[in-house]
């Protein structure tokens, strides 16, 4: 239980630094990489560099329909500050 509390406290401290939790950025990076790996195997592209060239980030979202994890929070300012 102490480990969970420490982890929760760590996440809250990080969230106060910016609107974007770093965990969401990690999830976004992971999903992009997994999608590229899948496409490389499907299209028999052996080289990772070639995969980045053939399947750029923009194509992953527009052409292949990958859901874009938000990079910013959905709010502008806290309600108490208005």
N, CA, C and O atoms as a Maestro MAE file, in Angstrom:
{
 s_m_m2io_version
 :::
 2.0.0
}

f_m_ct {
 s_m_title
 :::
 protein
 m_atom[328] {
  # First column is atom index #
  i_m_mmod_type
  r_m_x_coord
  r_m_y_coord
  r_m_z_coord
  i_m_residue_number
  s_m_chain_name
  s_m_pdb_residue_name
  s_m_pdb_atom_name
  i_m_atomic_number
  :::
  1 25 0.821 -1.195 0.000 1 A "UNK " " N  " 7
  2 3 0.000 0.000 0.000 1 A "UNK " " CA " 6
  3 2 0.862 1.255 0.000 1 A "UNK " " C  " 6
  4 15 0.512 2.246 -0.641 1 A "UNK " " O  " 8
  5 25 1.968 1.222 0.702 2 A "UNK " " N  " 7
  6 3 2.859 2.383 0.745 2 A "UNK " " CA " 6
  7 2 3.440 2.665 -0.633 2 A "UNK " " C  " 6
  8 15 3.633 3.826 -0.996 2 A "UNK " " O  " 8
  9 25 3.727 1.602 -1.416 3 A "UNK " " N  " 7
  10 3 4.248 1.794 -2.758 3 A "UNK " " CA " 6
  11 2 3.223 2.490 -3.649 3 A "UNK " " C  " 6
  12 15 3.568 3.370 -4.437 3 A "UNK " " O  " 8
  13 25 1.960 2.088 -3.515 4 A "UNK " " N  " 7
  14 3 0.911 2.719 -4.311 4 A "UNK " " CA " 6
  15 2 0.748 4.189 -3.961 4 A "UNK " " C  " 6
  16 15 0.580 5.026 -4.848 4 A "UNK " " O  " 8
  17 25 0.798 4.504 -2.682 5 A "UNK " " N  " 7
  18 3 0.688 5.900 -2.262 5 A "UNK " " CA " 6
  19 2 1.852 6.720 -2.794 5 A "UNK " " C  " 6
  20 15 1.671 7.857 -3.228 5 A "UNK " " O  " 8
  21 25 3.037 6.144 -2.761 6 A "UNK " " N  " 7
  22 3 4.218 6.849 -3.257 6 A "UNK " " CA " 6
  23 2 4.106 7.084 -4.770 6 A "UNK " " C  " 6
  24 15 4.435 8.164 -5.262 6 A "UNK " " O  " 8
  25 25 3.642 6.072 -5.496 7 A "UNK " " N  " 7
  26 3 3.457 6.212 -6.927 7 A "UNK " " CA " 6
  27 2 2.413 7.284 -7.232 7 A "UNK " " C  " 6
  28 15 2.631 8.123 -8.106 7 A "UNK " " O  " 8
  29 25 1.293 7.268 -6.532 8 A "UNK " " N  " 7
  30 3 0.240 8.255 -6.724 8 A "UNK " " CA " 6
  31 2 0.768 9.659 -6.441 8 A "UNK " " C  " 6
  32 15 0.482 10.591 -7.193 8 A "UNK " " O  " 8
  33 25 1.522 9.814 -5.381 9 A "UNK " " N  " 7
  34 3 2.093 11.112 -5.033 9 A "UNK " " CA " 6
  35 2 3.051 11.575 -6.135 9 A "UNK " " C  " 6
  36 15 3.061 12.752 -6.496 9 A "UNK " " O  " 8
  37 25 3.845 10.659 -6.663 10 A "UNK " " N  " 7
  38 3 4.781 10.986 -7.723 10 A "UNK " " CA " 6
  39 2 4.034 11.471 -8.972 10 A "UNK " " C  " 6
  40 15 4.443 12.447 -9.600 10 A "UNK " " O  " 8
  41 25 2.946 10.794 -9.328 11 A "UNK " " N  " 7
  42 3 2.156 11.195 -10.498 11 A "UNK " " CA " 6
  43 2 1.549 12.572 -10.286 11 A "UNK " " C  " 6
  44 15 1.547 13.394 -11.203 11 A "UNK " " O  " 8
  45 25 1.037 12.834 -9.099 12 A "UNK " " N  " 7
  46 3 0.449 14.141 -8.826 12 A "UNK " " CA " 6
  47 2 1.488 15.254 -8.887 12 A "UNK " " C  " 6
  48 15 1.201 16.342 -9.386 12 A "UNK " " O  " 8
  49 25 2.680 14.994 -8.390 13 A "UNK " " N  " 7
  50 3 3.738 16.003 -8.449 13 A "UNK " " CA " 6
  51 2 4.103 16.300 -9.898 13 A "UNK " " C  " 6
  52 15 4.330 17.457 -10.250 13 A "UNK " " O  " 8
  53 25 4.162 15.294 -10.723 14 A "UNK " " N  " 7
  54 3 4.502 15.486 -12.128 14 A "UNK " " CA " 6
  55 2 3.392 16.219 -12.862 14 A "UNK " " C  " 6
  56 15 3.671 17.030 -13.746 14 A "UNK " " O  " 8
  57 25 2.136 15.948 -12.513 15 A "UNK " " N  " 7
  58 3 1.024 16.602 -13.186 15 A "UNK " " CA " 6
  59 2 0.991 18.087 -12.881 15 A "UNK " " C  " 6
  60 15 0.481 18.869 -13.684 15 A "UNK " " O  " 8
  61 25 1.518 18.489 -11.746 16 A "UNK " " N  " 7
  62 3 1.497 19.901 -11.419 16 A "UNK " " CA " 6
  63 2 2.497 20.685 -12.263 16 A "UNK " " C  " 6
  64 15 2.365 21.901 -12.406 16 A "UNK " " O  " 8
  65 25 3.504 19.997 -12.826 17 A "UNK " " N  " 7
  66 3 4.499 20.677 -13.657 17 A "UNK " " CA " 6
  67 2 3.934 21.082 -15.010 17 A "UNK " " C  " 6
  68 15 4.305 22.132 -15.536 17 A "UNK " " O  " 8
  69 25 3.061 20.291 -15.578 18 A "UNK " " N  " 7
  70 3 2.500 20.594 -16.887 18 A "UNK " " CA " 6
  71 2 1.115 19.980 -16.989 18 A "UNK " " C  " 6
  72 15 0.686 19.234 -16.110 18 A "UNK " " O  " 8
  73 25 0.428 20.300 -18.066 19 A "UNK " " N  " 7
  74 3 -0.910 19.765 -18.278 19 A "UNK " " CA " 6
  75 2 -0.887 18.339 -18.794 19 A "UNK " " C  " 6
  76 15 -1.899 17.641 -18.721 19 A "UNK " " O  " 8
  77 25 0.242 17.897 -19.310 20 A "UNK " " N  " 7
  78 3 0.327 16.585 -19.925 20 A "UNK " " CA " 6
  79 2 1.016 15.597 -19.000 20 A "UNK " " C  " 6
  80 15 2.192 15.765 -18.677 20 A "UNK " " O  " 8
  81 25 0.301 14.575 -18.572 21 A "UNK " " N  " 7
  82 3 0.970 13.550 -17.782 21 A "UNK " " CA " 6
  83 2 1.973 12.804 -18.674 21 A "UNK " " C  " 6
  84 15 1.633 12.426 -19.796 21 A "UNK " " O  " 8
  85 25 3.173 12.593 -18.200 22 A "UNK " " N  " 7
  86 3 4.183 11.910 -19.024 22 A "UNK " " CA " 6
  87 2 3.764 10.497 -19.392 22 A "UNK " " C  " 6
  88 15 4.252 9.942 -20.377 22 A "UNK " " O  " 8
  89 25 2.874 9.914 -18.618 23 A "UNK " " N  " 7
  90 3 2.400 8.567 -18.922 23 A "UNK " " CA " 6
  91 2 1.656 8.561 -20.254 23 A "UNK " " C  " 6
  92 15 1.770 7.608 -21.025 23 A "UNK " " O  " 8
  93 25 0.885 9.634 -20.530 24 A "UNK " " N  " 7
  94 3 0.166 9.703 -21.801 24 A "UNK " " CA " 6
  95 2 1.126 9.808 -22.971 24 A "UNK " " C  " 6
  96 15 0.879 9.228 -24.028 24 A "UNK " " O  " 8
  97 25 2.205 10.530 -22.800 25 A "UNK " " N  " 7
  98 3 3.199 10.632 -23.867 25 A "UNK " " CA " 6
  99 2 3.874 9.287 -24.104 25 A "UNK " " C  " 6
  100 15 4.187 8.938 -25.243 25 A "UNK " " O  " 8
  101 25 4.097 8.534 -23.036 26 A "UNK " " N  " 7
  102 3 4.677 7.197 -23.182 26 A "UNK " " CA " 6
  103 2 3.717 6.261 -23.897 26 A "UNK " " C  " 6
  104 15 4.132 5.450 -24.725 26 A "UNK " " O  " 8
  105 25 2.436 6.373 -23.579 27 A "UNK " " N  " 7
  106 3 1.427 5.537 -24.233 27 A "UNK " " CA " 6
  107 2 1.375 5.867 -25.718 27 A "UNK " " C  " 6
  108 15 1.313 4.966 -26.554 27 A "UNK " " O  " 8
  109 25 1.401 7.156 -26.049 28 A "UNK " " N  " 7
  110 3 1.347 7.577 -27.450 28 A "UNK " " CA " 6
  111 2 2.553 7.039 -28.222 28 A "UNK " " C  " 6
  112 15 2.401 6.518 -29.327 28 A "UNK " " O  " 8
  113 25 3.734 7.161 -27.651 29 A "UNK " " N  " 7
  114 3 4.940 6.664 -28.304 29 A "UNK " " CA " 6
  115 2 4.880 5.151 -28.494 29 A "UNK " " C  " 6
  116 15 5.258 4.635 -29.546 29 A "UNK " " O  " 8
  117 25 4.404 4.445 -27.472 30 A "UNK " " N  " 7
  118 3 4.295 2.992 -27.545 30 A "UNK " " CA " 6
  119 2 3.332 2.573 -28.663 30 A "UNK " " C  " 6
  120 15 3.636 1.668 -29.441 30 A "UNK " " O  " 8
  121 25 2.169 3.236 -28.739 31 A "UNK " " N  " 7
  122 3 1.185 2.873 -29.758 31 A "UNK " " CA " 6
  123 2 1.710 3.126 -31.166 31 A "UNK " " C  " 6
  124 15 1.477 2.323 -32.070 31 A "UNK " " O  " 8
  125 25 2.419 4.238 -31.357 32 A "UNK " " N  " 7
  126 3 2.997 4.522 -32.671 32 A "UNK " " CA " 6
  127 2 4.000 3.444 -33.059 32 A "UNK " " C  " 6
  128 15 4.005 2.969 -34.195 32 A "UNK " " O  " 8
  129 25 4.837 3.068 -32.121 33 A "UNK " " N  " 7
  130 3 5.868 2.073 -32.415 33 A "UNK " " CA " 6
  131 2 5.247 0.704 -32.706 33 A "UNK " " C  " 6
  132 15 5.697 0.002 -33.611 33 A "UNK " " O  " 8
  133 25 4.225 0.323 -31.951 34 A "UNK " " N  " 7
  134 3 3.565 -0.967 -32.187 34 A "UNK " " CA " 6
  135 2 2.870 -0.990 -33.543 34 A "UNK " " C  " 6
  136 15 2.899 -2.002 -34.243 34 A "UNK " " O  " 8
  137 25 2.243 0.127 -33.913 35 A "UNK " " N  " 7
  138 3 1.576 0.204 -35.213 35 A "UNK " " CA " 6
  139 2 2.594 0.096 -36.346 35 A "UNK " " C  " 6
  140 15 2.354 -0.596 -37.335 35 A "UNK " " O  " 8
  141 25 3.730 0.781 -36.202 36 A "UNK " " N  " 7
  142 3 4.790 0.697 -37.213 36 A "UNK " " CA " 6
  143 2 5.329 -0.735 -37.320 36 A "UNK " " C  " 6
  144 15 5.575 -1.228 -38.421 36 A "UNK " " O  " 8
  145 25 5.507 -1.389 -36.188 37 A "UNK " " N  " 7
  146 3 6.002 -2.771 -36.188 37 A "UNK " " CA " 6
  147 2 5.017 -3.684 -36.915 37 A "UNK " " C  " 6
  148 15 5.416 -4.534 -37.711 37 A "UNK " " O  " 8
  149 25 3.738 -3.502 -36.634 38 A "UNK " " N  " 7
  150 3 2.706 -4.301 -37.294 38 A "UNK " " CA " 6
  151 2 2.729 -4.070 -38.807 38 A "UNK " " C  " 6
  152 15 2.670 -5.023 -39.583 38 A "UNK " " O  " 8
  153 25 2.813 -2.808 -39.223 39 A "UNK " " N  " 7
  154 3 2.824 -2.493 -40.647 39 A "UNK " " CA " 6
  155 2 4.101 -3.005 -41.322 39 A "UNK " " C  " 6
  156 15 4.062 -3.467 -42.462 39 A "UNK " " O  " 8
  157 25 5.230 -2.920 -40.614 40 A "UNK " " N  " 7
  158 3 6.480 -3.436 -41.181 40 A "UNK " " CA " 6
  159 2 6.377 -4.937 -41.442 40 A "UNK " " C  " 6
  160 15 6.812 -5.423 -42.486 40 A "UNK " " O  " 8
  161 25 5.802 -5.665 -40.492 41 A "UNK " " N  " 7
  162 3 5.657 -7.116 -40.674 41 A "UNK " " CA " 6
  163 2 4.646 -7.428 -41.779 41 A "UNK " " C  " 6
  164 15 4.845 -8.349 -42.572 41 A "UNK " " O  " 8
  165 25 3.570 -6.661 -41.822 42 A "UNK " " N  " 7
  166 3 2.524 -6.892 -42.815 42 A "UNK " " CA " 6
  167 2 3.023 -6.635 -44.235 42 A "UNK " " C  " 6
  168 15 2.667 -7.355 -45.167 42 A "UNK " " O  " 8
  169 25 3.854 -5.597 -44.391 43 A "UNK " " N  " 7
  170 3 4.362 -5.227 -45.712 43 A "UNK " " CA " 6
  171 2 5.771 -5.757 -45.966 43 A "UNK " " C  " 6
  172 15 6.414 -5.385 -46.947 43 A "UNK " " O  " 8
  173 25 6.245 -6.632 -45.072 44 A "UNK " " N  " 7
  174 3 7.553 -7.290 -45.204 44 A "UNK " " CA " 6
  175 2 8.694 -6.289 -45.373 44 A "UNK " " C  " 6
  176 15 9.550 -6.442 -46.244 44 A "UNK " " O  " 8
  177 25 8.688 -5.268 -44.526 45 A "UNK " " N  " 7
  178 3 9.777 -4.295 -44.484 45 A "UNK " " CA " 6
  179 2 10.694 -4.734 -43.353 45 A "UNK " " C  " 6
  180 15 10.270 -4.792 -42.198 45 A "UNK " " O  " 8
  181 25 11.939 -5.040 -43.670 46 A "UNK " " N  " 7
  182 3 12.841 -5.599 -42.674 46 A "UNK " " CA " 6
  183 2 13.512 -4.552 -41.800 46 A "UNK " " C  " 6
  184 15 13.738 -4.782 -40.612 46 A "UNK " " O  " 8
  185 25 13.825 -3.419 -42.377 47 A "UNK " " N  " 7
  186 3 14.626 -2.406 -41.693 47 A "UNK " " CA " 6
  187 2 13.735 -1.425 -40.942 47 A "UNK " " C  " 6
  188 15 12.733 -0.945 -41.473 47 A "UNK " " O  " 8
  189 25 14.110 -1.133 -39.704 48 A "UNK " " N  " 7
  190 3 13.337 -0.207 -38.877 48 A "UNK " " CA " 6
  191 2 13.353 1.212 -39.461 48 A "UNK " " C  " 6
  192 15 12.340 1.913 -39.444 48 A "UNK " " O  " 8
  193 25 14.518 1.623 -39.975 49 A "UNK " " N  " 7
  194 3 14.634 2.953 -40.572 49 A "UNK " " CA " 6
  195 2 13.706 3.088 -41.776 49 A "UNK " " C  " 6
  196 15 13.054 4.119 -41.944 49 A "UNK " " O  " 8
  197 25 13.643 2.069 -42.600 50 A "UNK " " N  " 7
  198 3 12.749 2.082 -43.755 50 A "UNK " " CA " 6
  199 2 11.291 2.161 -43.301 50 A "UNK " " C  " 6
  200 15 10.459 2.781 -43.962 50 A "UNK " " O  " 8
  201 25 10.996 1.530 -42.174 51 A "UNK " " N  " 7
  202 3 9.643 1.605 -41.615 51 A "UNK " " CA " 6
  203 2 9.266 3.018 -41.226 51 A "UNK " " C  " 6
  204 15 8.128 3.437 -41.433 51 A "UNK " " O  " 8
  205 25 10.217 3.764 -40.658 52 A "UNK " " N  " 7
  206 3 9.958 5.162 -40.313 52 A "UNK " " CA " 6
  207 2 9.744 6.004 -41.562 52 A "UNK " " C  " 6
  208 15 8.960 6.953 -41.544 52 A "UNK " " O  " 8
  209 25 10.437 5.664 -42.650 53 A "UNK " " N  " 7
  210 3 10.287 6.422 -43.893 53 A "UNK " " CA " 6
  211 2 8.966 6.075 -44.575 53 A "UNK " " C  " 6
  212 15 8.249 6.965 -45.034 53 A "UNK " " O  " 8
  213 25 8.646 4.791 -44.640 54 A "UNK " " N  " 7
  214 3 7.419 4.375 -45.325 54 A "UNK " " CA " 6
  215 2 6.153 4.661 -44.531 54 A "UNK " " C  " 6
  216 15 5.091 4.881 -45.115 54 A "UNK " " O  " 8
  217 25 6.256 4.661 -43.206 55 A "UNK " " N  " 7
  218 3 5.085 4.874 -42.355 55 A "UNK " " CA " 6
  219 2 5.344 6.035 -41.394 55 A "UNK " " C  " 6
  220 15 5.564 5.804 -40.205 55 A "UNK " " O  " 8
  221 25 5.323 7.275 -41.883 56 A "UNK " " N  " 7
  222 3 5.570 8.418 -40.994 56 A "UNK " " CA " 6
  223 2 4.421 8.618 -40.014 56 A "UNK " " C  " 6
  224 15 3.333 8.071 -40.192 56 A "UNK " " O  " 8
  225 25 4.677 9.398 -38.992 57 A "UNK " " N  " 7
  226 3 3.707 9.627 -37.923 57 A "UNK " " CA " 6
  227 2 2.365 10.137 -38.462 57 A "UNK " " C  " 6
  228 15 1.306 9.684 -38.029 57 A "UNK " " O  " 8
  229 25 2.416 11.067 -39.396 58 A "UNK " " N  " 7
  230 3 1.188 11.644 -39.932 58 A "UNK " " CA " 6
  231 2 0.322 10.579 -40.605 58 A "UNK " " C  " 6
  232 15 -0.901 10.597 -40.460 58 A "UNK " " O  " 8
  233 25 0.937 9.662 -41.334 59 A "UNK " " N  " 7
  234 3 0.183 8.594 -41.990 59 A "UNK " " CA " 6
  235 2 -0.460 7.643 -40.987 59 A "UNK " " C  " 6
  236 15 -1.553 7.131 -41.230 59 A "UNK " " O  " 8
  237 25 0.207 7.405 -39.869 60 A "UNK " " N  " 7
  238 3 -0.360 6.509 -38.861 60 A "UNK " " CA " 6
  239 2 -1.714 7.017 -38.387 60 A "UNK " " C  " 6
  240 15 -2.629 6.228 -38.150 60 A "UNK " " O  " 8
  241 25 -1.843 8.326 -38.250 61 A "UNK " " N  " 7
  242 3 -3.095 8.903 -37.754 61 A "UNK " " CA " 6
  243 2 -4.107 9.141 -38.867 61 A "UNK " " C  " 6
  244 15 -5.293 8.860 -38.690 61 A "UNK " " O  " 8
  245 25 -3.663 9.651 -40.005 62 A "UNK " " N  " 7
  246 3 -4.597 10.007 -41.074 62 A "UNK " " CA " 6
  247 2 -5.000 8.806 -41.930 62 A "UNK " " C  " 6
  248 15 -6.187 8.584 -42.172 62 A "UNK " " O  " 8
  249 25 -4.027 8.044 -42.382 63 A "UNK " " N  " 7
  250 3 -4.302 6.956 -43.316 63 A "UNK " " CA " 6
  251 2 -4.744 5.674 -42.628 63 A "UNK " " C  " 6
  252 15 -5.660 4.996 -43.093 63 A "UNK " " O  " 8
  253 25 -4.087 5.342 -41.511 64 A "UNK " " N  " 7
  254 3 -4.359 4.069 -40.851 64 A "UNK " " CA " 6
  255 2 -5.301 4.174 -39.663 64 A "UNK " " C  " 6
  256 15 -5.669 3.155 -39.079 64 A "UNK " " O  " 8
  257 25 -5.696 5.385 -39.297 65 A "UNK " " N  " 7
  258 3 -6.730 5.579 -38.276 65 A "UNK " " CA " 6
  259 2 -6.313 5.323 -36.843 65 A "UNK " " C  " 6
  260 15 -7.146 4.946 -36.018 65 A "UNK " " O  " 8
  261 25 -5.049 5.518 -36.529 66 A "UNK " " N  " 7
  262 3 -4.607 5.372 -35.152 66 A "UNK " " CA " 6
  263 2 -5.197 6.504 -34.317 66 A "UNK " " C  " 6
  264 15 -5.168 7.664 -34.728 66 A "UNK " " O  " 8
  265 25 -5.733 6.165 -33.144 67 A "UNK " " N  " 7
  266 3 -6.323 7.177 -32.265 67 A "UNK " " CA " 6
  267 2 -5.218 7.994 -31.635 67 A "UNK " " C  " 6
  268 15 -4.287 7.440 -31.049 67 A "UNK " " O  " 8
  269 25 -5.314 9.310 -31.750 68 A "UNK " " N  " 7
  270 3 -4.276 10.187 -31.206 68 A "UNK " " CA " 6
  271 2 -4.564 10.475 -29.737 68 A "UNK " " C  " 6
  272 15 -5.580 11.079 -29.392 68 A "UNK " " O  " 8
  273 25 -3.657 10.035 -28.892 69 A "UNK " " N  " 7
  274 3 -3.760 10.316 -27.465 69 A "UNK " " CA " 6
  275 2 -3.498 11.806 -27.278 69 A "UNK " " C  " 6
  276 15 -2.494 12.314 -27.778 69 A "UNK " " O  " 8
  277 25 -4.379 12.523 -26.566 70 A "UNK " " N  " 7
  278 3 -4.205 13.968 -26.442 70 A "UNK " " CA " 6
  279 2 -2.886 14.331 -25.770 70 A "UNK " " C  " 6
  280 15 -2.454 13.691 -24.812 70 A "UNK " " O  " 8
  281 25 -2.261 15.379 -26.302 71 A "UNK " " N  " 7
  282 3 -0.987 15.828 -25.752 71 A "UNK " " CA " 6
  283 2 -1.175 16.978 -24.777 71 A "UNK " " C  " 6
  284 15 -0.234 17.364 -24.083 71 A "UNK " " O  " 8
  285 25 -2.372 17.524 -24.719 72 A "UNK " " N  " 7
  286 3 -2.665 18.604 -23.767 72 A "UNK " " CA " 6
  287 2 -3.947 18.260 -23.027 72 A "UNK " " C  " 6
  288 15 -4.728 17.415 -23.463 72 A "UNK " " O  " 8
  289 25 -4.143 18.918 -21.920 73 A "UNK " " N  " 7
  290 3 -5.348 18.689 -21.131 73 A "UNK " " CA " 6
  291 2 -6.551 19.315 -21.842 73 A "UNK " " C  " 6
  292 15 -6.390 20.211 -22.670 73 A "UNK " " O  " 8
  293 25 -7.733 18.848 -21.522 74 A "UNK " " N  " 7
  294 3 -8.944 19.340 -22.152 74 A "UNK " " CA " 6
  295 2 -9.461 20.638 -21.559 74 A "UNK " " C  " 6
  296 15 -10.513 21.123 -21.975 74 A "UNK " " O  " 8
  297 25 -8.766 21.199 -20.617 75 A "UNK " " N  " 7
  298 3 -9.210 22.440 -20.000 75 A "UNK " " CA " 6
  299 2 -8.136 23.510 -20.143 75 A "UNK " " C  " 6
  300 15 -6.955 23.205 -20.309 75 A "UNK " " O  " 8
  301 25 -8.568 24.780 -20.075 76 A "UNK " " N  " 7
  302 3 -7.636 25.897 -20.173 76 A "UNK " " CA " 6
  303 2 -7.068 26.251 -18.822 76 A "UNK " " C  " 6
  304 15 -5.851 26.261 -18.634 76 A "UNK " " O  " 8
  305 25 -7.944 26.541 -17.880 77 A "UNK " " N  " 7
  306 3 -7.537 26.985 -16.556 77 A "UNK " " CA " 6
  307 2 -8.433 26.298 -15.528 77 A "UNK " " C  " 6
  308 15 -9.550 25.890 -15.844 77 A "UNK " " O  " 8
  309 25 -7.950 26.177 -14.326 78 A "UNK " " N  " 7
  310 3 -8.772 25.602 -13.272 78 A "UNK " " CA " 6
  311 2 -9.966 26.517 -12.996 78 A "UNK " " C  " 6
  312 15 -9.861 27.735 -13.143 78 A "UNK " " O  " 8
  313 25 -11.090 25.939 -12.600 79 A "UNK " " N  " 7
  314 3 -12.305 26.728 -12.356 79 A "UNK " " CA " 6
  315 2 -12.104 27.764 -11.253 79 A "UNK " " C  " 6
  316 15 -12.679 28.851 -11.299 79 A "UNK " " O  " 8
  317 25 -11.295 27.423 -10.278 80 A "UNK " " N  " 7
  318 3 -11.097 28.331 -9.156 80 A "UNK " " CA " 6
  319 2 -10.321 29.605 -9.568 80 A "UNK " " C  " 6
  320 15 -10.382 30.627 -8.885 80 A "UNK " " O  " 8
  321 25 -9.604 29.520 -10.678 81 A "UNK " " N  " 7
  322 3 -8.814 30.666 -11.114 81 A "UNK " " CA " 6
  323 2 -9.559 31.610 -12.041 81 A "UNK " " C  " 6
  324 15 -9.024 32.655 -12.412 81 A "UNK " " O  " 8
  325 25 -10.763 31.268 -12.416 82 A "UNK " " N  " 7
  326 3 -11.542 32.127 -13.329 82 A "UNK " " CA " 6
  327 2 -12.188 33.264 -12.616 82 A "UNK " " C  " 6
  328 15 -12.875 34.073 -13.238 82 A "UNK " " O  " 8
  :::
 }
 m_bond[327] {
  # First column is bond index #
  i_m_from
  i_m_to
  i_m_order
  :::
  1 1 2 1
  2 2 3 1
  3 3 4 2
  4 3 5 1
  5 5 6 1
  6 6 7 1
  7 7 8 2
  8 7 9 1
  9 9 10 1
  10 10 11 1
  11 11 12 2
  12 11 13 1
  13 13 14 1
  14 14 15 1
  15 15 16 2
  16 15 17 1
  17 17 18 1
  18 18 19 1
  19 19 20 2
  20 19 21 1
  21 21 22 1
  22 22 23 1
  23 23 24 2
  24 23 25 1
  25 25 26 1
  26 26 27 1
  27 27 28 2
  28 27 29 1
  29 29 30 1
  30 30 31 1
  31 31 32 2
  32 31 33 1
  33 33 34 1
  34 34 35 1
  35 35 36 2
  36 35 37 1
  37 37 38 1
  38 38 39 1
  39 39 40 2
  40 39 41 1
  41 41 42 1
  42 42 43 1
  43 43 44 2
  44 43 45 1
  45 45 46 1
  46 46 47 1
  47 47 48 2
  48 47 49 1
  49 49 50 1
  50 50 51 1
  51 51 52 2
  52 51 53 1
  53 53 54 1
  54 54 55 1
  55 55 56 2
  56 55 57 1
  57 57 58 1
  58 58 59 1
  59 59 60 2
  60 59 61 1
  61 61 62 1
  62 62 63 1
  63 63 64 2
  64 63 65 1
  65 65 66 1
  66 66 67 1
  67 67 68 2
  68 67 69 1
  69 69 70 1
  70 70 71 1
  71 71 72 2
  72 71 73 1
  73 73 74 1
  74 74 75 1
  75 75 76 2
  76 75 77 1
  77 77 78 1
  78 78 79 1
  79 79 80 2
  80 79 81 1
  81 81 82 1
  82 82 83 1
  83 83 84 2
  84 83 85 1
  85 85 86 1
  86 86 87 1
  87 87 88 2
  88 87 89 1
  89 89 90 1
  90 90 91 1
  91 91 92 2
  92 91 93 1
  93 93 94 1
  94 94 95 1
  95 95 96 2
  96 95 97 1
  97 97 98 1
  98 98 99 1
  99 99 100 2
  100 99 101 1
  101 101 102 1
  102 102 103 1
  103 103 104 2
  104 103 105 1
  105 105 106 1
  106 106 107 1
  107 107 108 2
  108 107 109 1
  109 109 110 1
  110 110 111 1
  111 111 112 2
  112 111 113 1
  113 113 114 1
  114 114 115 1
  115 115 116 2
  116 115 117 1
  117 117 118 1
  118 118 119 1
  119 119 120 2
  120 119 121 1
  121 121 122 1
  122 122 123 1
  123 123 124 2
  124 123 125 1
  125 125 126 1
  126 126 127 1
  127 127 128 2
  128 127 129 1
  129 129 130 1
  130 130 131 1
  131 131 132 2
  132 131 133 1
  133 133 134 1
  134 134 135 1
  135 135 136 2
  136 135 137 1
  137 137 138 1
  138 138 139 1
  139 139 140 2
  140 139 141 1
  141 141 142 1
  142 142 143 1
  143 143 144 2
  144 143 145 1
  145 145 146 1
  146 146 147 1
  147 147 148 2
  148 147 149 1
  149 149 150 1
  150 150 151 1
  151 151 152 2
  152 151 153 1
  153 153 154 1
  154 154 155 1
  155 155 156 2
  156 155 157 1
  157 157 158 1
  158 158 159 1
  159 159 160 2
  160 159 161 1
  161 161 162 1
  162 162 163 1
  163 163 164 2
  164 163 165 1
  165 165 166 1
  166 166 167 1
  167 167 168 2
  168 167 169 1
  169 169 170 1
  170 170 171 1
  171 171 172 2
  172 171 173 1
  173 173 174 1
  174 174 175 1
  175 175 176 2
  176 175 177 1
  177 177 178 1
  178 178 179 1
  179 179 180 2
  180 179 181 1
  181 181 182 1
  182 182 183 1
  183 183 184 2
  184 183 185 1
  185 185 186 1
  186 186 187 1
  187 187 188 2
  188 187 189 1
  189 189 190 1
  190 190 191 1
  191 191 192 2
  192 191 193 1
  193 193 194 1
  194 194 195 1
  195 195 196 2
  196 195 197 1
  197 197 198 1
  198 198 199 1
  199 199 200 2
  200 199 201 1
  201 201 202 1
  202 202 203 1
  203 203 204 2
  204 203 205 1
  205 205 206 1
  206 206 207 1
  207 207 208 2
  208 207 209 1
  209 209 210 1
  210 210 211 1
  211 211 212 2
  212 211 213 1
  213 213 214 1
  214 214 215 1
  215 215 216 2
  216 215 217 1
  217 217 218 1
  218 218 219 1
  219 219 220 2
  220 219 221 1
  221 221 222 1
  222 222 223 1
  223 223 224 2
  224 223 225 1
  225 225 226 1
  226 226 227 1
  227 227 228 2
  228 227 229 1
  229 229 230 1
  230 230 231 1
  231 231 232 2
  232 231 233 1
  233 233 234 1
  234 234 235 1
  235 235 236 2
  236 235 237 1
  237 237 238 1
  238 238 239 1
  239 239 240 2
  240 239 241 1
  241 241 242 1
  242 242 243 1
  243 243 244 2
  244 243 245 1
  245 245 246 1
  246 246 247 1
  247 247 248 2
  248 247 249 1
  249 249 250 1
  250 250 251 1
  251 251 252 2
  252 251 253 1
  253 253 254 1
  254 254 255 1
  255 255 256 2
  256 255 257 1
  257 257 258 1
  258 258 259 1
  259 259 260 2
  260 259 261 1
  261 261 262 1
  262 262 263 1
  263 263 264 2
  264 263 265 1
  265 265 266 1
  266 266 267 1
  267 267 268 2
  268 267 269 1
  269 269 270 1
  270 270 271 1
  271 271 272 2
  272 271 273 1
  273 273 274 1
  274 274 275 1
  275 275 276 2
  276 275 277 1
  277 277 278 1
  278 278 279 1
  279 279 280 2
  280 279 281 1
  281 281 282 1
  282 282 283 1
  283 283 284 2
  284 283 285 1
  285 285 286 1
  286 286 287 1
  287 287 288 2
  288 287 289 1
  289 289 290 1
  290 290 291 1
  291 291 292 2
  292 291 293 1
  293 293 294 1
  294 294 295 1
  295 295 296 2
  296 295 297 1
  297 297 298 1
  298 298 299 1
  299 299 300 2
  300 299 301 1
  301 301 302 1
  302 302 303 1
  303 303 304 2
  304 303 305 1
  305 305 306 1
  306 306 307 1
  307 307 308 2
  308 307 309 1
  309 309 310 1
  310 310 311 1
  311 311 312 2
  312 311 313 1
  313 313 314 1
  314 314 315 1
  315 315 316 2
  316 315 317 1
  317 317 318 1
  318 318 319 1
  319 319 320 2
  320 319 321 1
  321 321 322 1
  322 322 323 1
  323 323 324 2
  324 323 325 1
  325 325 326 1
  326 326 327 1
  327 327 328 2
  :::
 }
}
